């Protein structure tokens, strides 16, 4: 190299770019140098030999020997030349670069462009929403209403059947008012009643009443005449009375309709009330049937003969227009009342309703023989119509006339009308697995998945579909797994896929995410990975769990041993090693943790011994379960407060503690208080998913709540929405969040981009009192319902989840706001000071349940020492009651589970008050926390301490 050219490498140059020698310094170093000197508008391109050309947006003055790479200067002709290359060799838009003593030219536009944005890893960065510096009012996001509406298939319109004939209408014009809507005589008129009213009344008396009296007098006695006159006299009076009382509010049990009335459809999510007997209609019917029975029976017989003739002659237009619907029996124990008209008829649009009404009234057509005759008549008509290819009319006869929607659905499926069959099946409330299968086969995949989740019908739907279409069943199984995965349930998704051997390899990603969650979830996922032939690291982790210390339930040791007994590893040598370690763990722990029956536990232990090392198996004794402790467990929390407030806390399945510290954010702590992770997201409530893979972080600002979603597997947080709610239930299924506001109970889809209501409960004046209690299987709340007299009745409502089927409504007079709490199993716990006639010294626990409590010492009311200033705190079926400590300086928590039993454990918090304790039941742990910064967790029975820590800022 000449002296002149060598001096150029030490001189200051005006560089417009640099050449980075990536093969020498490596991609990481080259990327770091480019980012350190990056300018907005710069470009990065790759040369053919692997080096990078970094073109600056603006030239910089720099010494060549201190530049991040070989400097590139711009020539007078618009070309680019690296230091050491001949600048005359390149034209405009080209780069001159010396390689091996020879200058090579590269067109810059033809070089591959690199994107530095791909180098950035944002997984550990928490995104924050800018907030105003001052006190700004939070605004809730608009809520989308997406409550599913039951389909109302109109088979009469699909079949092209016209309304009934005038003759058929006249034959049944005295049918109960509920079956039709007949306009009053003066409908459409305004102003005072015309003077022709008395004349019309006289005409009716002369033409109707007097001839009827003559007929009755000729066939009966004076008693019959008197009864008929009494009926005619009582009729107008009863009508006026019912009209005057028709504006009353419905009672808590709902309002009934007349005999044979068409029950109005309830609001979505409402539970159907009980129909009331129309007392005046029944009385008039009984009076009239004592005298005019032959006339009524003759009229019905004439109608029946004409209807039968139309069907037998296959005059389908007339027959289907005038046919009546057969009604089934009423509820158990409800006897039909007597009515003058025909049984309830399908008037109006004659379409199948989502919920059928109650049984009709008794009449001459209600006899068993007549019912059987009409049923056979309709069945033959449906078969003839199907043979004739009139499928819509045949389905109408089966579903609407004969009352056999299952047969109508089968008919539509046979003729490949799957969408119409699905609509009819869902509208009539048929089996959920049938509805899901039909919607899936009809191509409505999203609707099928939504229905399967809401009605817990994934498994039976897949089994039912596999029998007729295995390929579609596999697709539905994949959609089921995707639904679990979106809800954060990785283990659930893997278990769904595992049932199909062809889908097992696709479950590896979900299994690895489940292992990352730790605890029992990790233990249930490890055997699946081992069965797929996972490597040595998975084997080592499984052995570490089996040979480790700690409680067998919270560490997952029992769950791993039980799973290994059912699912051997792919490698026989690994399987023998793991089976041996699992057998030892079972003997050491005294069983599988109490989650299995004695018979199942013994069978699994035998399976482990058969696969374990024979010498070890011969020396191992049988597992002996330790007897439960008879004394009340007592624990003491940390003796001094922490430095951060605790507004909510929960012990997770992996043994870590998730803590919400208000504006100080959220922290994930070890069992001894060390920080594992933290998120600078304000939160004063945690809403944990049942499967433990997801948590919602809720920050309250009055009635407005900011909600973010935390993925505990990846530890990433994303903002979801802003809600306006009075109450948010502290647990959810991973997708559907239960909230309560002034409009009742709302269920929101947390996976939607905006808050979307997918279900509602209560309404019509019904109000929720107190807080809801939820478990994965059910939800309970205290509801006040208005009565017609202006008062209200208080009841304990219990629903089954996820379908929100109302199972019980227990009337209770013991509810007092602030002193009572509902349990998810359907009980109400009240804390009352005793004695009631003097200075209280103890607190009695009173229970209201659906059945008599089966506890020892029936009649004895459990009580605790001390007076509770507030009511019990409940999460699911676990409760705690706070009383002042014995020394008056702390708070003593009495905790228990279920209704009707005394406390199972106590937790003493020194230097604390009774205003801010909390309770959380999640997984296999019960967590107690206090605002003063202390958290203590035990097993659900209170027998074992799992965590006891202070929350500090360090």
Secondary structure, DSSP 4 states (H G I P E B T S, - for coil): --HHHHHTTTSEEEEEEEEE-HHHH-HHHHHHHHHHT--TT-EEEE-TTS-EEEEEEEEEEEEGGGSSSEEEEE-TTS-EEETTS-GGG--TTEEEEEETTEEEEEEGGGSEE--GGGG---TTPPP-----SS-PPP-PPPPEE-PPPPP---HHHHTTPPPPPHHHHHHTTTS-GGG--PPPTTTT--SSPPTTHHHHHHHHIIIIIHHHHHHHHHHS-HHHHHHHHHHHHHHHHHHHHHHHHTTSPP-TT-----TT--PPPPPTTPPP-PPPP-HHHHHHHHHHHTTSHHHHHHHHHHHHHHHHHHHHTT-HHHHHHH--------STT-PPPB-SSPSP---TT----SS------B-TT-SHHHHHHHHHHHHHHHHHHHHTT-HHHHHHIIIIIS--HHHHHHHHHHTT-HHHHHHHHHHTT--HHHHHHHHHHTT-HHHHHHHHHHTT-HHHHHHHHHTT-HHHHHHHHHHHHHHHHHTT-HHHHHHHHHTSGGGGGGGHHHHHHHHHH-HHHHHHHHHHHHHTT--HHHHHHHHHHHH--S-TTTSSHHHHHHHHHHS--SSHHHHHHHHHHHHHHHHHHTSSTTSS-HHHHHHHHHHHHHHS-HHHHHHPPPP-PPPPP-SPEEEE--SS--SS--SEEEE-TTS-EEEE-BTT-EEEE-TTS-EEEEE---BSEEEEETTSSEEEEEEEETTEEEEEEEETTTTEEEEEEEEE-SEE-SEE-SSEEEEEETTEEEEEETTSSS-EEEEEE--TT-EEEEEEEEETTEEEEEEEEE-TTS-EEEEEEEEETTTTEEEEEEE-S---TTTEEE-TTS-EEEEEEE-TTS---EEEEEEE-SS----SSTTPPPEEES--SS--EEETTEEEEEEE-TTSSSEEEEEEESSS---SEEEEETT--SSSEEEEEETTEEEEEETTTEEEEE-TTS-SEEEEEE----
